[in-house]
Amino acid sequence: MTVEIYRDAWGVPHLRAGDARELAHAQGLVTAHDRAWQLEVERHRARGTSAAFLGSDALGWDRFARQARLDDTARRCFTALERRDPETAAWVWAYVDGVNQGLPEGARRAPEFTAVGLAPGRWEPWTPLGVWLATHILFAGFPAKLWREEVVRHLGPDAVGLFATDGPGTSGSNGWLVTGERTATGGPVVAGDPHRYIEAPGVYQQIRLSCPEFDVIGLAVPGVPGIAHFGHTGTVAWAITNAMADYQDLYREWLRRTGDGGGGGGGVGVGVGVGDRVEALGPDGLWHPASRHTEIIEVADGDPVEVEVIETDRGPVVINGDTDPYSDSGPYSDGGDDTDGGSGRDRGGDDSTAPLSLRHPPRVTEDLGFSSLLPLLRARRVADVDRAFDDWAEPVNVVQAADIEGGLLHRVAGRVPVRSEDNRTRIVNAWEPGHEWRGWYAPMPRGTVDDGIAVMANQRGPATPLGVEFAPPHRATRLRALLGTRRDWSAADMAALHMDTHLASAAPLLDHLAALDDLTPEAATLRDRLLHWNRHMAADSTEAATYAAVRGAVVRRLAAHPALARLTEPPLYPEVFRPWLALVPRVAFALESLLRAEELYGIDRAEVVRAAVEEVAGDPPKGTWGDTHRLAPWRALPDPSYDEREPGLSGDHDCVLCTSAVPGLTDRAARGPAARYVWDVARRENSLWVVPFGASGVPDSPHHRDQLPLWVRGELVPVVTDWTELMEDRTMTAEPYAASREAVHEQAVDGLGTVRVLRVDPDADLDVLHAWVTAERARFWGMGGFGREQVLETYRHLDSLDTHHAFLAVLDGRPAALFQTYEPAADRVSECYEVEPGDIGVHLLIAPAGAGDERPGYSSALLTAFTVYVMGVLDKRRVVVEPDPRNEKAIARLTRQGFVLGPPVVLPEIDLPEVHLPAKKAQLAFLTREAAGF
């Protein structure tokens, strides 16, 4: 089956192919066309090489990626996948081949490559796994353990609970399932919105994947095949939310140097001899070898940076710690005779300067859960989804699913280790027994569907035994209350729930306001306005703006109070962990708990609130909440012009419409719904979705930001499911092949269409070239036994020559013929006839059956287009061709076209660097300008 790529009115790709592997290739291809810049940024982030073109701002992440060994973990996981699940490994590889084919074309469309001087690189089969890991490595929020250590160190263990909330680096979601007893159709509905950092282009890709095995719509992660998080197969739909589970551990390591590099030269990775070895003290009291090597990070706007990469038996060292490895009080030893480790246990030094290693399931098991992806696409019932998620690994999610037969699913999926409680809450000492992993939590917890409703919004729920900190219950409570008001819900009704702006977490601050007296008249008026406010964070609300201003002032004053100010200066951890360690965001997101605590380290909270109200009353906000609560998406390349245009938003951190700012720091929203979806399980054609920007990551595409106004207003886009509609509607057309590639010649042919002649790009066109030149009908080309690499190298060699060139004819958006030209004087044909000035040699291969066209005159029309190019554009005087004498059909076509046959000849044998061309018989034929009508 020929792969078909259609676009609906919103530019969403709808793909059809003959099997799952062809489909994966098409998904990779179309993603590379739409998201080339995004894909390459993510590939470099996974490898820790993004600073080479993004500059020093990306250095912190690159250092972490190298030290955490993200790329190496992805490589190991793919190798294990090939062994355990070769079908899925081959499917992933097909996706990667599609990405590699599409990247050159995608890079031409994306101006960012030129802006930073970046050429698209080559994806490896494990690159999608690296993208997945880099995207989710911080999802479990292991840096929160750094924060807890700081809180305990400065305030004591009781203070940890005061700050326990959905932290600034954690991503969440809303998700709800409504059974048929509560819908107008009698069929279930699954809906929600994942809350993540909003990125441009978006982190989710609307897509449809169809082949004889399955037909699935959903939200894919660019760079990863299939549809992992949110999908609808036509008979079953599923969605996930972050379970807020804790499954990553930080270990405080005791390291020592051994070997010949020795010497005193500074800390880990600084002035270390090549022969140095590192050992780590284990819980058995013995020193164990740790792997160690150095890597160089290239920085576009600075000098290269050397990074030392160390891995102990626990995992990679992600924080190197003390800068003096030979200090008696530090966490490093100089390699003396302390073989029993006894004195080492007593020399902890300052815990905040110790090296810290990260242990997380994919590094331990060499499994990222990709074996779930194909079974999810093939799922027909809830039981199939349930079995697929048994293989899920990273991240740990709560899954909700429903099928057309009434099957329901509400469960946790992922891999959580069994270990001590200390591991779950704090950083633990690697040299102390009792902190080892002891298997995996099983079976994973399951939730219930009560009175036809199931809601997950990162609150305590089925994942409670697996987590430490969860989101406040406000979003979940609000959704359940709203859903409980009706029993006739439709898919179209769900958009109103997505956009609900009620802020229940405002209650503690408003309670403090209500208790205030002796305020100035201005402050009293402001207080009274807020006490009568409806508690909705609507973009057009002046009261919401006023509340946010008071809240921000309270947060800043609490953070500046001497009782908490000790947390203002975090330890010198790498900058990638700073969001978890900044005091103002921690106070902001824990404000409800801090205001309700019985006692807060002697802080007079009433006085803090009073001062904040007076401050705001003296300089009240001039406009509405939406004037300052504006979208602030992350972009790999900052674009101030877009920053100024980003819209004002409704919602707030604890609203169902979770558009998160950082009170006390900024009203700009960096996090929010990265997509919204409504799956009508029984009637998929009634399903709806929207993303923050659009289907395309190409700035000049009409689908780059066309969904943004809808996303801001809370409107949803219909999901297109009718293939006939896609094929017949003129706004929903098949994607033209290499549409943005510049043509060397373009010609309208009567009765046929428009022929575009393009220079062959060996990498981008490899699939077309290999399929055509190795087909049985192309046997006269002599490349029937060539593999993909041989074809690639042959055309790369051809592309490197000044005398030989290859072209594709694209007819109305479809590849139709391969056309090669050569200078006869530089070719073996020159030994067989007398070359004249102005001669040009030509080879022509019409597309194999099924990819071309069978209309009368089709082949002659293509040949005419090429003739016009070589004689009209290149101004050649005579065309020479040399078909195989046995190819009677081609010879007859040439004579009808006006070619005059010359003598049969034998073309001599020739050796190219990549391929041997044996001697062969040929029939020369010539076409003059006069005969061609020029």
N, C-alpha and C positions, 0 to 999 in steps of 0.2 A: 504494500500500500504506500502511495506517495504521502509524505508528511504534509499536512495542511495546517497553515497558520492563519487564523482570522483575527480581526480586531473588532470589538464592539464599539458602540458610539463613544465610550469613555477610554478607548485605546487598550482595553484589557485583552490580553492574548488568550485565544481559545485554540488549543492544539489537538490535532488528531494524527494518529500514527498507527502502524501495523502491529506494534507490540510495545511492551513497557520500556524496552531498551531504546527503541527508536524514539519513543516519546520523551524519555529522559534527555536524549541528545537534543531534541527540539526545544525542550525547556531550557537547557543550558544555552543554546543558540539565541533564543529570543531574549533571555535574561541578559546575555552579553550585549545584545543590540540595545536594549532599553536601559541597562544599568552598568555599563562598562566601567565608568569611573567608580561607582560604589563598589563593584566587585573587586577592582584592583586595590582600592583602599582597604577593604576587608582582608584581602589576601596578604597584603603587606603588614597589616596589624597582627594577623595570626602568626606571621613569621618574625615580627619585631623589626621590620625594615621600613616603617612608614616615615621616620624622621629623615630618610634619605631624600624625600621630595616634599615633605610637609614642614620640615625644619625642626628647630629645638623644642617647639611646643609639643611635639609628638615623642620626644625622647623619653619622658617618664613612662609612657605606655610601652614603648619598645624595650626598655630595660626590664620592665616586669614580664613582658612576653618571653624574653630570652631566659630570664632567671626562672620563670615558671615552666619553661620548656614546653610551651604550647604546641609549636610545630612538631617537635619530637613526639609528643603525646599523640597528636593527630596521626602521624606516620605509623606509630605502633598500633593504634586502634585500627587503621585501615589494613595493616598487615594481618592482624588478628581477624578482621572481618573477612578477608580473602580466605582464610583458613576455615572459619566457622560458617560463613554464609556467602559462598562464592557468587550466588545469583545477585544478591544485593551489591556486592563489591563490583560486579560487572555493570550493574545498573548505574552505580555512582560514577564509574569510569566513563560510561556513555555520556552522562551529564557533563563531565569534565571535558570530553572531546567536543561537545557542543559549545561549551564556553570558549575553548581555545579556537574553534572555528569562527565564532562570532566576535571575539574581542577586537580584531583589527578593524572590522566595520564599526563596532560600537565605539572604539576610540576615535574614529574619524568624526563621529557625531558629537562627541563630548569635548567641549573646549577646554575643560580642566587639564587634560593631558598636555596640551600645548602650553597652558599657563604655567605649569611646573616643570615642563620639559621631560615628561614621563612617557616612556613607551610601554605598551601593555606587555606583561610578562607571560610566562607559561604556567598554567595550572597543572599541578600534580594530582594524581588520583586521591590523595589524602587532603587536598586543599579544602573541599567542602567540610570535612570533619574539623579542620583547623578553624574555619570560619564559625562553625557552630560552637566550638569550644571557646573561642575568643569572645563570642557574643554572650555566652552564659557563665563564664568562669566566676564572675562577681555576683551572679544571681543569688547565691545562698548567703551572700553578705559576710563572708568570713572576716573581713576587716572590722566588723562590729566587735569582734573579740579584742581587737586593739583598743577600741573605745572603752570597753568594759574594764580592761586592765587599767586604763588611765583613771576612770571613775573610782575604782577600788583604791588605787594608789593615792589619790588626792582626797577622796570623800568617804571611803569605806564601802564595804560590800552592800550595805543597805541602800546606797544611792543608786545601784544598778537598776533596780525596779522603777525608779522615778523616770529614768530615761528610756525605758523599754517601750519602743513603738516602732512603727514602720520607718526605718531610717532613710536618710537622704540618698543612699546608693541602691536601695532595694526597689525592684520593680514589681508591680502587682497587676491585678486585673479585676474586672467585674465579670461574673458569669452567672446565668440563671437558666433553669430548665422549667418549662411549664408543660404539664401533661395534658392529654386530650380532654380531660374533665374540666379544664379551665380555658379552653380555646373555642372559638366559634366554629372551627372546622372539625373538631373532634380529634385532631392530630396534634402531636407535641410540637413545641417551638423551643429551640435552643438559641440563646442570644447572649451578647456581652461585648466587652471592649477591653483589650489588653492595654494596661498602663505601662508605658516605657518612656525612656528619654525619646523625645521627638527628634528624628533625624531627617535631613533632606539630602538625598531621596529617602523615602520612608523605609522602615525596617520590615514592612510586610508588602508582599507583591500579590495583587489579585490575579488569579490565573485559573484556567480550566485545562484539565488533562484528560484526554480520552483515547482509548484504544479498545480492541475487542474485549479485553479483560475488565475494564472499568471506565467510568466517566465521572470525574470528580471535579467539583469547584471548591475553591478555598483560598486561603492566605498562606503563601509560601514565604520562606526566608530567602532573599536573594543570595545565591551562592550555594544553596543546599537543594538537592533534588526532592521532588515529591511535595506533599502538603502535610506538615507535621502537626501544627497546633490547632487549626480550625478548618474543618472540611465537611463536605456533604457529598455522599456518593450517589444520591438519588433515593436510597432506601434507608440510610442511617447517617446521622450527623453527629459530630463531636466537637468539643471545645475544651480549652484548659484555662486554669488560673494558676498562679504561683502558689505552691503549697506552704511556703515560708518554712520549709524544713531545714534543719541544720545537718549537713552531711560533709562538711569540710573542716579539717582540724588544723590548728597552728601549734607547732612544737617549738619550744625554746631549746636550741641546740647548744651543746658544748663541743667546740671544735678545737683541734690542734693541728699544727703543721708538723710534717715529718719529711724526710727526703733530703736531697742535696741542695735544694734552692735556698733553704734556710734564710739566714741573714735577718737583719732587723728591718727592713724596708717598709714600714707602714702597715696598713691594714689589709684586710682581705681584698685581693684584686689589685693592690697597690704595691709596686716594686717587688712582686713575687717572682722568684726564679722559676724557669720552665720546669725544672725537675721537682718542684714542690708537690707534695701530696698532702691531702687533708684527711683527717680521721674524725669520727664523731663518737662521743661516748653514748653507749646504748644502755637500755634498762637492765642488762645483765652485768653491768659494771665493767665491760670491756670496750676497748676502742675498736671501732669498725671502719674499714676504708669507706671514704665518700668519693664519689666521682667529682672531678674538677677539670674545667677547661676555661679558656677565655675566648670571648667573641668581640668583634669590632662592630660598633654601630656607626654607620655613616650618617652625618647630619648635614642637611643642605646648607644651612647658614652658620655652620661652625665646624670645629675640628672633630675628627672621628673620636669616639668614646669607647674605651675598653671596658668590658663587663666580665666579671668573673661569674661563672655558672657552677654551682655546687649542688650536689644531690646526696642526701643521706638515705639511710634505710627507711626513713619516714616519707621523704619526698624532696622536691626541689627547695632550696633555700631562697625564699622570695624577699627576705630582708637580711642584708649582710650583717648589720649590727655594729658592734664596737669597732672603732677605727684603730685600736691598739691591740693587736692579737697576742701580744706578749705580756700584757698587764696581768699581774697576779690577781687583781680584783675583777678582771674582765671575763668574758665568756669564752676566751680562747686560751689554750695552753701552748707552751713553747716546745712541746714534744718530749718532756722529761720522762722520768721513770714511774710516773703515777699510773702504773698498769692496772691497779685494782679499781681506779676511778674514785676511791674513797674521798680523797681531799677535794676532788673535782665537785663532788656533790655539795660540799660546804662552801664553794666559792662562786656563788651565783652573781655577785656584783650587782650592778643596776640592771634590773630586769628589762628596762626599756631600751637597753643597748644590746641585748642578746640577738644573735642570729636566729631567724625564725624560718622554719620549713613548713611547707604546705602539703597536706595529705588530702587527696580528693579522689573519688571513685574512678574516674576514667584513667588516671595515672596508675592506679592499683590494678584495675581489672582489664585494661586495654580494651575498653568497650564504651562507646558513646551512645549506644542504643539505636544505631541506624537500622538494625534488623526489624525495628517496628515500622519503618516507613513504607515498604511495599505492602505488607499486610494491611496497613491502614487504607491504602488506596483500593485494595481488593475487598474491603469489608462490605458485607451486605446486611449484617444484623449487629446488634449491640454485643453479642457474644464474640463476634469477630474483632470488634474494637477492643473489647476486654482482653482477649488473647494477645492482640498486637501490643497493647501497653504493658503486658507482662515483661516484654523485652526492653521497655523504656529505661533509660539510665539517667540522662542529664538534660535539663534540670529536673528536679522533683516537682511534679505538678499535681493538681487536683483535676480529674477528668470528669466531664459530664457528657453523656451521649443518650440518644433516643433513636428508635427505629420505627418503621411504618407499622409494625405488628404490636406496638405498645411496649417493647423492651426499653428498659431504663438502666442507666449506669451512672454511679457517683462514687468515685474511688480515687485513691492516691496512686500515682505511678512514679517509679524512679528507684534509685538505689541509695539506701541510707545505712551506714555502718552501725553495728552494735558496739558501743564502747562506754566508758565511764561518763558520769554526769559532768565531771570537771572538763572533759574534752568538749562537751557541747556548749559550755558557757564561757570558758576562759582559755587562755594560752596555757599549755601544760609543759612540764619539763620532760624532754626526751629521755633523759637518763634515769628517770624514776619509773619503776614497774607500775603496771596497772593502767597504762594509757594506750595499750595496743588495741587494734581492731579485732573483734571476735565474731566475724561473720556479718550477715546482713539481716536487717529487719524484715521479717516475713511472717505471715502474709501482710501485704500492704493494707492499711486501714480502708474501710468503706463507709460511705455516708448513706443517708436515707433521703427519700423524697416524701415529704410530709404534706398532706392535703394538696397534692398536685403541684408542689413547688419545691425546688432545690436551688439554693443560692450560695455562691462562694465569692467572697470579695476579700480574700486573704486574712479573714478573721479566724479565730480559733474554731476549728471544725474537725473533720475526720483526720487532719494532719496534726492535731494537737500533740499526740505522743512523740512526734518527730521533730518538733520545733522548740524554739526558745522565745523568740519575739514574733508577734503577729500584729497585723494592722488592727486599729480600733474597730469595734463592731458596727460603726455608724452606717457605712455603705450597705453592708449586708442587711442590717435591721431595716433600713429605709426601703430597700428593694423588696424585701419580703412583705413589708406593710403595704406597699403600693400594689404588688402582685395579688395580694389577698383581697383587694377591693372588688375584683371582677372575676367572672367565669366565662367571659366571651372574648378573650384576648385574640387578636390577629397578629400576623407578622408586622403589618403596617403600624400597629399600635406601639410597638416596642421602642420606636425612636424617641418617644416622649420620656421613657424611663432612662434611656441613655443620657438625656439632657437635664435630669433633675438636679437642682442646685441647692437643695436644703442643706444647711450646715449645722448638724447636731452638735458638733464639737465646740460651737460658740457658747454653749450654756455656761461653763465655769467662769469665763471672763464676764459674761453678762450678769451672772450672779454677783460677782465682785462689784460690778458697776452699780447694781441695784442697792448694794449695802453702803455706798458712799454717801456722805453728807458734807456739808461745809465746802461745797464746790463754788468756784466763781460762777457768775450767771452764764457765761459762755460755755463753761464746762458742763454745767447742769443742763443746759439746753441740748448739748451734744449727747449727754447721757440719756436724756429722756427720748431723743430721737432713736437711739439704738435700742432702748428697752421696748419701743413700739415697732421695731423693725421685724419683718416677717422671716428673717434669718435665711434668706435666699441670696446666694452670691451671683446675682444676675449682672451681666455686663453693663446694663443701662441703669444700675442702681447706685444712687449717691450714698445711701446708707451702707451698702456693702463696702464702698470705698472708704467710708469713715470708720467702719468696724476694722477693716484691714489696717488702716493707719494706726488706730489705737493698739491693735494686737501687735503690730510691728514695734511700736514704742515700748510695750510691755516686755517683749522678747529682748530687745536691746538692753533695757534696764536690768532685767534679771541676769543676762549674760555678763554685764559689767559689774555686778555686785561682788564685793570681795569674797563672799562665801563660795561663789562659783568661778571667780576669775582665775583660780589656780588651773582651770582646765583650758584657759585661753590659748596658751602656748603648747601645742602638742609636741611630742618627741620628734626627732628628726627621721621620721619614716619616709619612704619614697612618696613622691607627690601623688602617685596614683591612688594612695590610701587617704589622702587629705580630706576628701568629702565626708568620710566617716568620723573624722577627728576634729572637725571644726565645731566650736562651741555654739555659735549662733544657730546654725541649722538644728543641732541637737536640742537646744532649748525650744526652738520653734515647733518641732514635730512632737515634743513631749509636753507642750504647754498645758494641755488639759490635765495631765497627771501632776505637773508641778503646781498648778493652781489649786488642785483638790487635795494634795497631801496634807496630813494633819499638821505637820511642821516641816519647814524648809530651811534648815540650818540657820535659823534666826532671822531669815529674810522677812521683813514686814511687807507681805504681798499687797495688802490694802494700800499701803503708801506707794508701792510701785505702780499699781493701777491708777491711783489718784494722780500721780505725777505724769503718767502717760496720757491720761485724759486731758489734763491741763495743757500739756505740750501740744496735743493735736487741736484742742480748742483755740490755741493761740495762732495756729497756722493750719487751718483745716484743708482737706483735699479740695482742689478746684473743680474736679469733674466727677466722672462715674468710675466704677470698678474697672470697666473695660478700657478706660483711658490709660491705666498703668498696668493692668493685668493682660499683657500682650504675649503672643506666642514668641518663643525664643528657641528655635530649633538648632540642633548641633549640625554644623557643616564642616567637612574636612578642610575646606577653604572658606574662611569667613567672607561674607558678602554683605557689607554695610548697606548697600542699596536695598537688599531684601529685608534686612533687619528693620529698616525704617517702614517697610510696607506690611510687616506681619500684623495680623488683625488682633483686635481686642477680644478677650474671651470671657465667657461666663464660667462659673464653677470654682472649685478650690480643692485643696488636698483631701479633705474628708467628705466632700460631696460625691454622689454617684458620678456626676460629671467631674471627674478627678483631674483637674488641670492644676498641677502642683507648682506653686511658687515657693520661695523660702522666706516666710515672714521675718521681719527684722533685717533682712538683707536685700531682697528684691521682690517686686510684684510680678516680674517676668516669669512666664511658665515654661520651664524646660521639659517637664514631663506631662503626659496626658494620654488620651486614647490614641494609640498608634494605628488603630483600625476600629471600626464598628461593624458588627455582623448580626444578622438575624437569619437563622436557618429554619424555614418552614419544612419540617421533616417529611410530611406527606405530600406536599405540593412544592417541590423545589423551585418551580418557576415563580413562586411568590417570595422567595428569599431576597434579602437586601444586604447591601454592604456599602462602606465608604472608607477611604483612607485620607490622611491629612493633606496630601498634596495631589498626587495623580499617579497614573500607571507608569509614566515615563520619567526617567532620571535625566533626560536630555533637555537642557534649558530652553532651546527654541522649539521644542515639541509642543503641539497644542494640548497635549495631555500631561504636561509637566506639573501644572498647578490647578487644573480645571476642577478638581474635586474639593479644593480648599474652601471655597465659599459654602458649599453644601455641608462640609464637616463642621465649620464654624456655626452654622445655623441649626445643625442637628438633623439635616435631611440625609436620606439614604438613596443609593443608586440601585435600580433593579438588577438582579442577576439574570443574564441572558442564558437560556438553556436550549433554545430552538435553533438547531443547526441550519434549517432552511432560512430562518430570519437572518442569521449571520451571513449566509451565502448570497441572499437576494437583496438585502438592504444595502443601498449604495454607501451608507455611512459605516457599514460593517464589512470590510473587504479583506481579502487575503493580503498579508504583508508582502509588498514587492521585494524581490530578492535584491540585496545590496542597494536599497533605495537611495541612500545618501552618497554612494560612491560615484565619483565623477566619471561620465562617459566620454570616450574619445570620439564617439560618433553616435548620433541618434537619428533614426529615420522612420517615418510613417510609411508603411507598406499597405497599399490598397487591399482591402479584403482580409488582411492578416492582423494588423495592429502596429504598435510601436516597437521597433527593435532598438535596444541600447547596446552598444559595443563597449565592453569594459576590459581594462587590463586585468589579467588573472592575478589574484593574490593567492599564492600557493597555500598559505596557512588557512586563510578564510574560506577558500574554495575547495579545500581538500576533499570533503565528502562528495561534492559533485564530480570532481576530477577522477577520483578513485572509482566511483561507481560507473562512470562512463567508459574510461579507457580500459577497464578490466572486464567489461561486459563481452559476451560472446559475439555480439554484432560488431565489436571493435577489434576483432581478432587480427585484422590486417595492420593494426597499429603496433603489434608485437609486444604489448604490455599486459597480456592476459594473466600472467602469473605474478604480477607485481603486488606486493603488500602496500599498506598505507604509507609506510616510511619511504619505500622505494619511489612511489609516485610523488611524495612530497619532495624528496631530494632531487628528483628529475626536474620538477617544475621550479624548484628553487635555483637549480643550476641554469635553467633556461632564462629565469628572471634576471640572472646576473650578467647575461650576455647583452652586448650592444647590437648583435646581428640577428638574434632570434627573439621572438616575442610571442606570447600567448594571450588570447582574448576569449571572453565569454560573450555570446549573444544572449541577451535577456529580452524575452518577448512578453510584453504586458506583465512584467513583474516576475516571470518564470524563466529560469535558465533553459535555453533551447538548443544551443550548439557551442562547440569548442572550435576555435579558429586560431591557427598558428601561422605566423609569417616568419620568413627567414631570408637573409641575403644569400642568393645562390652561390656567389663567389666564396662564401665562408662555409659552405655546406658540401657534403660528399656528392651531391647531385652535380656539382661543377665538373667532376671528373667524367661525366656522361654526356654533356652537351656543351656547346660554345655559349658562354654567358654573354649577354648583351647589356649595355648600360640601360638602367631603368627597369631591369628584371626584378621581380619579387616572387619568392616561393610561398606557397600556401598549402596548409593542411586543413581539412574541414571534417568535423565529426558531429553529426546530428545527434541530438539527445536520444537515449534509448527509449524504447516503447514505454508509454505510460508517463514519461516526463516531458515529451514533446507534443506534437500535434499531428493528426493524420489528414488534415484538410488538403485538397488538391492544390498543388503548387507551393506547398509549405516549404519544402527543402529548397526549391529554386528561389523562392522569395528571400530566404535567409542568405543563400549564396549571392543573390543580387545585392543585399545590404552590405556584405563584405566586399564585393567588387566595387561598390560606390566608395567604400572607405579607402581601399588601397589605391584606387585610380583617381578618385575625386579629392580625397583628403591628403593622401600621401603622394599623389601625383606620379605614380609609377606608370611605366609604358607597357609592360607586359607581365602577365601572371603565368607562372609555371607551376604545374602540379604533377605529382608522380604517384598515382594510386597503384595498388596491387593489380596486376592484370586479371586476377581471378575475381576482382570486385566489379563484376559486370554492371551492377546497378549503379554504382558511382560513375563509371565511365559513360554510361548512357545519359546520366543526368548532366555530366559535363558537356557532352556534345550538343545536347539540347540547349545548353546555355551559351553556345558559341565557341567552345574550346575546339582547337584543331589538334588531332592526335599526332604525336611525334613517334619516333622509333621506340620499341621496347628496349630497356636497358637493365643492367645489373648494378645496383648501388653497392659500392664497396663496404666492407666491414669497417666499423669504427668503434673506438673505445672512448667513452666519456668518464670523468672521475667517478660518477655514481652508477653508470649503467653501460653494458655492452650492447652495441647495435650490430647484429649480424648482417652479412651481405644479403640482399634481397632483390628479387625481380621487381621492376616497376614499369609502368606505362606512362611516358611523358605526354603532357598535353599543355597547350599554350592558348592564352586568350589575350588578344591585342586590344588596345584602347578603341580602335575603330570597330572591331567586332562587338565590343561591349557598349558601343554607342556614345563614346566620349570624343 
